[in-house]
């Protein structure tokens, strides 16, 4: 079969920055913006911190989400948001 490959790597499309920001603002306490960007461990950490403290730490995780929305400009695959 020569040097050809049977399976091509999937083309990764950039994600929307606006969607990332809106998810961070409205659902940031649950880490939804991180799941969207591919940062699963961060998303799980924010979700667990919010739920396991019976929402007492939701203000902390929401501020954490706002900081991420302002500082993160690439997804987990190092593709910039559009």
Biopython code that builds the backbone (N, CA, C, O; Angstrom):
import numpy as np
from Bio.PDB.StructureBuilder import StructureBuilder

atoms = [
    (1, "UNK", "N", (0.808, -1.204, 0.000)),
    (1, "UNK", "CA", (0.000, 0.000, 0.000)),
    (1, "UNK", "C", (0.842, 1.255, 0.000)),
    (1, "UNK", "O", (0.312, 2.318, 0.323)),
    (2, "UNK", "N", (2.042, 1.208, -0.319)),
    (2, "UNK", "CA", (2.859, 2.413, -0.406)),
    (2, "UNK", "C", (2.941, 3.142, 0.915)),
    (2, "UNK", "O", (3.046, 2.508, 1.965)),
    (3, "UNK", "N", (2.896, 4.444, 0.886)),
    (3, "UNK", "CA", (2.976, 5.249, 2.102)),
    (3, "UNK", "C", (1.690, 5.981, 2.407)),
    (3, "UNK", "O", (1.674, 6.884, 3.243)),
    (4, "UNK", "N", (0.601, 5.606, 1.737)),
    (4, "UNK", "CA", (-0.654, 6.318, 1.965)),
    (4, "UNK", "C", (-1.308, 5.864, 3.269)),
    (4, "UNK", "O", (-1.133, 4.728, 3.708)),
    (5, "UNK", "N", (-2.044, 6.757, 3.861)),
    (5, "UNK", "CA", (-2.775, 6.424, 5.083)),
    (5, "UNK", "C", (-4.245, 6.234, 4.746)),
    (5, "UNK", "O", (-4.796, 6.931, 3.894)),
    (6, "UNK", "N", (-4.858, 5.301, 5.410)),
    (6, "UNK", "CA", (-6.264, 5.022, 5.164)),
    (6, "UNK", "C", (-7.181, 5.993, 5.882)),
    (6, "UNK", "O", (-8.280, 6.285, 5.412)),
    (7, "UNK", "N", (-6.731, 6.488, 7.014)),
    (7, "UNK", "CA", (-7.566, 7.365, 7.824)),
    (7, "UNK", "C", (-6.899, 8.721, 7.956)),
    (7, "UNK", "O", (-5.741, 8.816, 8.365)),
    (8, "UNK", "N", (-7.617, 9.750, 7.616)),
    (8, "UNK", "CA", (-7.105, 11.111, 7.772)),
    (8, "UNK", "C", (-7.539, 11.647, 9.130)),
    (8, "UNK", "O", (-8.615, 11.317, 9.629)),
    (9, "UNK", "N", (-6.693, 12.470, 9.712)),
    (9, "UNK", "CA", (-7.027, 13.096, 10.991)),
    (9, "UNK", "C", (-8.194, 14.054, 10.770)),
    (9, "UNK", "O", (-8.229, 14.749, 9.754)),
    (10, "UNK", "N", (-9.144, 14.105, 11.695)),
    (10, "UNK", "CA", (-10.267, 15.023, 11.517)),
    (10, "UNK", "C", (-9.799, 16.472, 11.565)),
    (10, "UNK", "O", (-8.935, 16.831, 12.364)),
    (11, "UNK", "N", (-10.373, 17.289, 10.710)),
    (11, "UNK", "CA", (-10.023, 18.702, 10.698)),
    (11, "UNK", "C", (-10.709, 19.383, 11.868)),
    (11, "UNK", "O", (-11.925, 19.284, 12.029)),
    (12, "UNK", "N", (-9.933, 20.069, 12.676)),
    (12, "UNK", "CA", (-10.478, 20.734, 13.858)),
    (12, "UNK", "C", (-10.862, 22.162, 13.500)),
    (12, "UNK", "O", (-10.043, 22.932, 12.998)),
    (13, "UNK", "N", (-12.109, 22.504, 13.762)),
    (13, "UNK", "CA", (-12.595, 23.842, 13.471)),
    (13, "UNK", "C", (-12.451, 24.724, 14.704)),
    (13, "UNK", "O", (-12.603, 24.253, 15.831)),
    (14, "UNK", "N", (-12.156, 26.005, 14.489)),
    (14, "UNK", "CA", (-12.089, 26.915, 15.638)),
    (14, "UNK", "C", (-13.472, 27.110, 16.258)),
    (14, "UNK", "O", (-14.493, 27.087, 15.571)),
    (15, "UNK", "N", (-13.471, 27.298, 17.554)),
    (15, "UNK", "CA", (-14.724, 27.507, 18.285)),
    (15, "UNK", "C", (-15.003, 29.003, 18.409)),
    (15, "UNK", "O", (-14.106, 29.833, 18.260)),
    (16, "UNK", "N", (-16.231, 29.319, 18.676)),
    (16, "UNK", "CA", (-16.661, 30.707, 18.771)),
    (16, "UNK", "C", (-16.246, 31.325, 20.114)),
    (16, "UNK", "O", (-16.513, 30.767, 21.178)),
    (17, "UNK", "N", (-15.599, 32.468, 20.040)),
    (17, "UNK", "CA", (-15.216, 33.192, 21.255)),
    (17, "UNK", "C", (-16.457, 33.728, 21.969)),
    (17, "UNK", "O", (-16.528, 33.716, 23.198)),
    (18, "UNK", "N", (-17.423, 34.194, 21.199)),
    (18, "UNK", "CA", (-18.653, 34.726, 21.796)),
    (18, "UNK", "C", (-19.380, 33.644, 22.585)),
    (18, "UNK", "O", (-19.872, 33.905, 23.683)),
    (19, "UNK", "N", (-19.453, 32.443, 22.044)),
    (19, "UNK", "CA", (-20.091, 31.339, 22.762)),
    (19, "UNK", "C", (-19.336, 31.033, 24.043)),
    (19, "UNK", "O", (-19.949, 30.816, 25.088)),
    (20, "UNK", "N", (-18.008, 31.014, 23.974)),
    (20, "UNK", "CA", (-17.172, 30.770, 25.156)),
    (20, "UNK", "C", (-17.441, 31.814, 26.231)),
    (20, "UNK", "O", (-17.578, 31.479, 27.408)),
    (21, "UNK", "N", (-17.518, 33.077, 25.828)),
    (21, "UNK", "CA", (-17.756, 34.167, 26.783)),
    (21, "UNK", "C", (-19.144, 34.054, 27.405)),
    (21, "UNK", "O", (-19.291, 34.171, 28.622)),
    (22, "UNK", "N", (-20.157, 33.829, 26.579)),
    (22, "UNK", "CA", (-21.529, 33.744, 27.107)),
    (22, "UNK", "C", (-21.697, 32.543, 28.035)),
    (22, "UNK", "O", (-22.371, 32.640, 29.061)),
    (23, "UNK", "N", (-21.092, 31.420, 27.682)),
    (23, "UNK", "CA", (-21.150, 30.260, 28.575)),
    (23, "UNK", "C", (-20.443, 30.555, 29.891)),
    (23, "UNK", "O", (-20.910, 30.145, 30.954)),
    (24, "UNK", "N", (-19.320, 31.263, 29.826)),
    (24, "UNK", "CA", (-18.589, 31.631, 31.042)),
    (24, "UNK", "C", (-19.372, 32.564, 31.936)),
    (24, "UNK", "O", (-19.338, 32.432, 33.160)),
    (25, "UNK", "N", (-20.083, 33.516, 31.329)),
    (25, "UNK", "CA", (-20.851, 34.481, 32.114)),
    (25, "UNK", "C", (-22.077, 33.827, 32.753)),
    (25, "UNK", "O", (-22.330, 33.997, 33.946)),
    (26, "UNK", "N", (-22.833, 33.079, 31.950)),
    (26, "UNK", "CA", (-24.104, 32.556, 32.444)),
    (26, "UNK", "C", (-24.012, 31.186, 33.114)),
    (26, "UNK", "O", (-24.806, 30.889, 34.006)),
    (27, "UNK", "N", (-23.071, 30.356, 32.708)),
    (27, "UNK", "CA", (-22.948, 29.012, 33.279)),
    (27, "UNK", "C", (-21.536, 28.730, 33.789)),
    (27, "UNK", "O", (-21.141, 27.574, 33.945)),
    (28, "UNK", "N", (-20.790, 29.786, 34.043)),
    (28, "UNK", "CA", (-19.402, 29.642, 34.478)),
    (28, "UNK", "C", (-19.233, 28.918, 35.795)),
    (28, "UNK", "O", (-18.225, 28.240, 35.997)),
    (29, "UNK", "N", (-20.185, 29.042, 36.691)),
    (29, "UNK", "CA", (-20.098, 28.354, 37.981)),
    (29, "UNK", "C", (-20.085, 26.847, 37.819)),
    (29, "UNK", "O", (-19.573, 26.123, 38.674)),
    (30, "UNK", "N", (-20.651, 26.379, 36.717)),
    (30, "UNK", "CA", (-20.705, 24.935, 36.458)),
    (30, "UNK", "C", (-19.595, 24.473, 35.519)),
    (30, "UNK", "O", (-19.509, 23.286, 35.205)),
    (31, "UNK", "N", (-18.744, 25.394, 35.066)),
    (31, "UNK", "CA", (-17.614, 25.037, 34.217)),
    (31, "UNK", "C", (-17.980, 24.704, 32.782)),
    (31, "UNK", "O", (-17.178, 24.102, 32.068)),
    (32, "UNK", "N", (-19.175, 25.081, 32.344)),
    (32, "UNK", "CA", (-19.639, 24.724, 31.008)),
    (32, "UNK", "C", (-18.727, 25.310, 29.930)),
    (32, "UNK", "O", (-18.495, 24.660, 28.910)),
    (33, "UNK", "N", (-18.210, 26.515, 30.130)),
    (33, "UNK", "CA", (-17.324, 27.125, 29.147)),
    (33, "UNK", "C", (-16.054, 26.297, 28.970)),
    (33, "UNK", "O", (-15.526, 26.205, 27.862)),
    (34, "UNK", "N", (-15.565, 25.701, 30.041)),
    (34, "UNK", "CA", (-14.365, 24.862, 29.931)),
    (34, "UNK", "C", (-14.650, 23.563, 29.185)),
    (34, "UNK", "O", (-13.815, 23.100, 28.408)),
    (35, "UNK", "N", (-15.814, 22.973, 29.414)),
    (35, "UNK", "CA", (-16.187, 21.787, 28.644)),
    (35, "UNK", "C", (-16.261, 22.140, 27.164)),
    (35, "UNK", "O", (-15.815, 21.363, 26.319)),
    (36, "UNK", "N", (-16.816, 23.298, 26.842)),
    (36, "UNK", "CA", (-16.930, 23.750, 25.454)),
    (36, "UNK", "C", (-15.546, 23.893, 24.807)),
    (36, "UNK", "O", (-15.360, 23.527, 23.647)),
    (37, "UNK", "N", (-14.588, 24.419, 25.554)),
    (37, "UNK", "CA", (-13.249, 24.641, 25.010)),
    (37, "UNK", "C", (-12.355, 23.407, 25.093)),
    (37, "UNK", "O", (-11.217, 23.437, 24.626)),
    (38, "UNK", "N", (-12.853, 22.334, 25.676)),
    (38, "UNK", "CA", (-12.074, 21.103, 25.747)),
    (38, "UNK", "C", (-11.277, 20.928, 27.020)),
    (38, "UNK", "O", (-10.566, 19.933, 27.161)),
    (39, "UNK", "N", (-11.370, 21.859, 27.949)),
    (39, "UNK", "CA", (-10.653, 21.762, 29.215)),
    (39, "UNK", "C", (-11.519, 20.995, 30.220)),
    (39, "UNK", "O", (-12.098, 21.582, 31.134)),
    (40, "UNK", "N", (-11.595, 19.699, 30.035)),
    (40, "UNK", "CA", (-12.514, 18.861, 30.806)),
    (40, "UNK", "C", (-12.182, 18.846, 32.296)),
    (40, "UNK", "O", (-13.086, 18.935, 33.127)),
    (41, "UNK", "N", (-10.906, 18.735, 32.645)),
    (41, "UNK", "CA", (-10.528, 18.675, 34.068)),
    (41, "UNK", "C", (-10.900, 19.959, 34.799)),
    (41, "UNK", "O", (-11.377, 19.908, 35.932)),
    (42, "UNK", "N", (-10.689, 21.103, 34.166)),
    (42, "UNK", "CA", (-11.088, 22.375, 34.783)),
    (42, "UNK", "C", (-12.599, 22.438, 34.955)),
    (42, "UNK", "O", (-13.102, 22.868, 35.994)),
    (43, "UNK", "N", (-13.311, 22.005, 33.928)),
    (43, "UNK", "CA", (-14.771, 22.003, 33.988)),
    (43, "UNK", "C", (-15.294, 21.128, 35.110)),
    (43, "UNK", "O", (-16.214, 21.512, 35.831)),
    (44, "UNK", "N", (-14.702, 19.948, 35.256)),
    (44, "UNK", "CA", (-15.099, 19.044, 36.338)),
    (44, "UNK", "C", (-14.785, 19.663, 37.694)),
    (44, "UNK", "O", (-15.574, 19.547, 38.632)),
    (45, "UNK", "N", (-13.629, 20.323, 37.798)),
    (45, "UNK", "CA", (-13.258, 20.959, 39.065)),
    (45, "UNK", "C", (-14.257, 22.046, 39.442)),
    (45, "UNK", "O", (-14.676, 22.126, 40.597)),
    (46, "UNK", "N", (-14.641, 22.879, 38.485)),
    (46, "UNK", "CA", (-15.601, 23.943, 38.779)),
    (46, "UNK", "C", (-16.981, 23.378, 39.103)),
    (46, "UNK", "O", (-17.651, 23.845, 40.024)),
    (47, "UNK", "N", (-17.392, 22.386, 38.353)),
    (47, "UNK", "CA", (-18.687, 21.766, 38.600)),
    (47, "UNK", "C", (-18.735, 21.124, 39.979)),
    (47, "UNK", "O", (-19.700, 21.319, 40.718)),
    (48, "UNK", "N", (-17.717, 20.367, 40.330)),
    (48, "UNK", "CA", (-17.671, 19.705, 41.640)),
    (48, "UNK", "C", (-17.609, 20.714, 42.776)),
    (48, "UNK", "O", (-18.283, 20.549, 43.793)),
    (49, "UNK", "N", (-16.804, 21.759, 42.610)),
    (49, "UNK", "CA", (-16.691, 22.776, 43.654)),
    (49, "UNK", "C", (-18.042, 23.444, 43.900)),
    (49, "UNK", "O", (-18.413, 23.701, 45.046)),
    (50, "UNK", "N", (-18.759, 23.718, 42.843)),
    (50, "UNK", "CA", (-20.075, 24.353, 42.988)),
    (50, "UNK", "C", (-21.093, 23.403, 43.613)),
    (50, "UNK", "O", (-21.776, 23.764, 44.571)),
    (51, "UNK", "N", (-21.192, 22.205, 43.078)),
    (51, "UNK", "CA", (-22.238, 21.270, 43.528)),
    (51, "UNK", "C", (-21.936, 20.692, 44.912)),
    (51, "UNK", "O", (-22.830, 20.605, 45.754)),
    (52, "UNK", "N", (-20.690, 20.300, 45.149)),
    (52, "UNK", "CA", (-20.353, 19.657, 46.420)),
    (52, "UNK", "C", (-20.388, 20.606, 47.609)),
    (52, "UNK", "O", (-20.487, 20.160, 48.752)),
    (53, "UNK", "N", (-20.308, 21.905, 47.357)),
    (53, "UNK", "CA", (-20.438, 22.873, 48.458)),
    (53, "UNK", "C", (-21.870, 23.389, 48.566)),
    (53, "UNK", "O", (-22.135, 24.377, 49.252)),
    (54, "UNK", "N", (-22.798, 22.702, 47.874)),
    (54, "UNK", "CA", (-24.206, 23.098, 47.865)),
    (54, "UNK", "C", (-24.377, 24.550, 47.418)),
    (54, "UNK", "O", (-25.189, 25.291, 47.971)),
    (55, "UNK", "N", (-23.605, 24.937, 46.417)),
    (55, "UNK", "CA", (-23.641, 26.241, 45.766)),
    (55, "UNK", "C", (-23.080, 27.380, 46.618)),
    (55, "UNK", "O", (-23.189, 28.541, 46.224)),
    (56, "UNK", "N", (-22.486, 27.081, 47.770)),
    (56, "UNK", "CA", (-21.864, 28.139, 48.566)),
    (56, "UNK", "C", (-20.624, 28.700, 47.889)),
    (56, "UNK", "O", (-20.305, 29.876, 48.065)),
    (57, "UNK", "N", (-19.922, 27.880, 47.120)),
    (57, "UNK", "CA", (-18.710, 28.324, 46.434)),
    (57, "UNK", "C", (-18.993, 28.784, 45.008)),
    (57, "UNK", "O", (-18.059, 29.011, 44.238)),
    (58, "UNK", "N", (-20.255, 28.924, 44.648)),
    (58, "UNK", "CA", (-20.571, 29.301, 43.274)),
    (58, "UNK", "C", (-20.065, 30.699, 42.927)),
    (58, "UNK", "O", (-19.720, 30.956, 41.773)),
    (59, "UNK", "N", (-20.015, 31.588, 43.884)),
    (59, "UNK", "CA", (-19.474, 32.929, 43.621)),
    (59, "UNK", "C", (-17.988, 32.842, 43.282)),
    (59, "UNK", "O", (-17.505, 33.550, 42.399)),
    (60, "UNK", "N", (-17.275, 31.982, 43.979)),
    (60, "UNK", "CA", (-15.843, 31.799, 43.722)),
    (60, "UNK", "C", (-15.628, 31.209, 42.337)),
    (60, "UNK", "O", (-14.778, 31.688, 41.586)),
    (61, "UNK", "N", (-16.390, 30.173, 41.988)),
    (61, "UNK", "CA", (-16.202, 29.556, 40.682)),
    (61, "UNK", "C", (-16.677, 30.476, 39.559)),
    (61, "UNK", "O", (-16.160, 30.395, 38.445)),
    (62, "UNK", "N", (-17.639, 31.337, 39.823)),
    (62, "UNK", "CA", (-18.075, 32.287, 38.802)),
    (62, "UNK", "C", (-16.995, 33.333, 38.544)),
    (62, "UNK", "O", (-16.752, 33.701, 37.394)),
    (63, "UNK", "N", (-16.352, 33.812, 39.596)),
    (63, "UNK", "CA", (-15.241, 34.754, 39.424)),
    (63, "UNK", "C", (-14.088, 34.068, 38.687)),
    (63, "UNK", "O", (-13.463, 34.666, 37.812)),
    (64, "UNK", "N", (-13.811, 32.815, 39.043)),
    (64, "UNK", "CA", (-12.806, 32.014, 38.350)),
    (64, "UNK", "C", (-13.151, 31.942, 36.861)),
    (64, "UNK", "O", (-12.266, 32.083, 36.016)),
    (65, "UNK", "N", (-14.412, 31.728, 36.534)),
    (65, "UNK", "CA", (-14.860, 31.648, 35.141)),
    (65, "UNK", "C", (-14.667, 32.986, 34.427)),
    (65, "UNK", "O", (-14.242, 33.014, 33.272)),
    (66, "UNK", "N", (-14.972, 34.083, 35.096)),
    (66, "UNK", "CA", (-14.788, 35.400, 34.480)),
    (66, "UNK", "C", (-13.321, 35.677, 34.169)),
    (66, "UNK", "O", (-13.001, 36.246, 33.126)),
    (67, "UNK", "N", (-12.442, 35.278, 35.063)),
    (67, "UNK", "CA", (-11.005, 35.440, 34.816)),
    (67, "UNK", "C", (-10.594, 34.616, 33.599)),
    (67, "UNK", "O", (-9.831, 35.089, 32.757)),
    (68, "UNK", "N", (-11.095, 33.389, 33.505)),
    (68, "UNK", "CA", (-10.760, 32.548, 32.351)),
    (68, "UNK", "C", (-11.303, 33.131, 31.058)),
    (68, "UNK", "O", (-10.625, 33.090, 30.031)),
    (69, "UNK", "N", (-12.505, 33.667, 31.089)),
    (69, "UNK", "CA", (-13.098, 34.265, 29.895)),
    (69, "UNK", "C", (-12.238, 35.425, 29.400)),
    (69, "UNK", "O", (-12.120, 35.642, 28.195)),
    (70, "UNK", "N", (-11.645, 36.160, 30.317)),
    (70, "UNK", "CA", (-10.819, 37.308, 29.948)),
    (70, "UNK", "C", (-9.403, 36.923, 29.514)),
    (70, "UNK", "O", (-8.756, 37.674, 28.783)),
    (71, "UNK", "N", (-8.919, 35.770, 29.953)),
    (71, "UNK", "CA", (-7.520, 35.419, 29.686)),
    (71, "UNK", "C", (-7.309, 34.298, 28.683)),
    (71, "UNK", "O", (-6.255, 34.245, 28.048)),
    (72, "UNK", "N", (-8.261, 33.412, 28.519)),
    (72, "UNK", "CA", (-8.080, 32.271, 27.613)),
    (72, "UNK", "C", (-8.546, 32.660, 26.221)),
    (72, "UNK", "O", (-9.676, 33.115, 26.043)),
    (73, "UNK", "N", (-7.667, 32.479, 25.226)),
    (73, "UNK", "CA", (-8.044, 32.803, 23.851)),
    (73, "UNK", "C", (-7.832, 31.634, 22.891)),
    (73, "UNK", "O", (-7.936, 31.796, 21.675)),
    (74, "UNK", "N", (-7.532, 30.449, 23.447)),
    (74, "UNK", "CA", (-7.348, 29.252, 22.630)),
    (74, "UNK", "C", (-8.003, 28.069, 23.317)),
    (74, "UNK", "O", (-8.092, 28.025, 24.544)),
    (75, "UNK", "N", (-8.460, 27.111, 22.527)),
    (75, "UNK", "CA", (-9.044, 25.913, 23.110)),
    (75, "UNK", "C", (-7.953, 24.902, 23.474)),
    (75, "UNK", "O", (-6.764, 25.190, 23.336)),
    (76, "UNK", "N", (-8.355, 23.737, 23.932)),
    (76, "UNK", "CA", (-7.404, 22.721, 24.373)),
    (76, "UNK", "C", (-6.467, 22.267, 23.262)),
    (76, "UNK", "O", (-5.334, 21.868, 23.532)),
    (77, "UNK", "N", (-6.925, 22.323, 22.017)),
    (77, "UNK", "CA", (-6.123, 21.910, 20.867)),
    (77, "UNK", "C", (-5.241, 23.026, 20.329)),
    (77, "UNK", "O", (-4.667, 22.902, 19.247)),
    (78, "UNK", "N", (-5.131, 24.112, 21.079)),
    (78, "UNK", "CA", (-4.317, 25.280, 20.740)),
    (78, "UNK", "C", (-4.818, 25.982, 19.477)),
    (78, "UNK", "O", (-4.038, 26.591, 18.746)),
    (79, "UNK", "N", (-6.110, 25.893, 19.233)),
    (79, "UNK", "CA", (-6.717, 26.594, 18.106)),
    (79, "UNK", "C", (-7.393, 27.854, 18.659)),
    (79, "UNK", "O", (-8.200, 27.776, 19.586)),
    (80, "UNK", "N", (-7.061, 28.999, 18.092)),
    (80, "UNK", "CA", (-7.624, 30.258, 18.565)),
    (80, "UNK", "C", (-9.118, 30.358, 18.329)),
    (80, "UNK", "O", (-9.643, 29.831, 17.348)),
    (81, "UNK", "N", (-9.789, 31.033, 19.231)),
    (81, "UNK", "CA", (-11.223, 31.280, 19.070)),
    (81, "UNK", "C", (-11.446, 32.283, 17.943)),
    (81, "UNK", "O", (-10.596, 33.131, 17.673)),
    (82, "UNK", "N", (-12.592, 32.174, 17.296)),
    (82, "UNK", "CA", (-12.933, 33.141, 16.239)),
    (82, "UNK", "C", (-14.127, 33.954, 16.662)),
    (82, "UNK", "O", (-14.576, 34.825, 15.917)),
]
sb = StructureBuilder()
sb.init_structure("model")
sb.init_model(0)
sb.init_chain("A")
sb.init_seg("    ")
for serial, (resi, resn, name, xyz) in enumerate(atoms, 1):
    if name == "N":
        sb.init_residue(resn, " ", resi, " ")
    sb.init_atom(name, np.array(xyz, "f"), 0.0, 1.0, " ", f" {name:<3s}", serial, name[0])
structure = sb.get_structure()
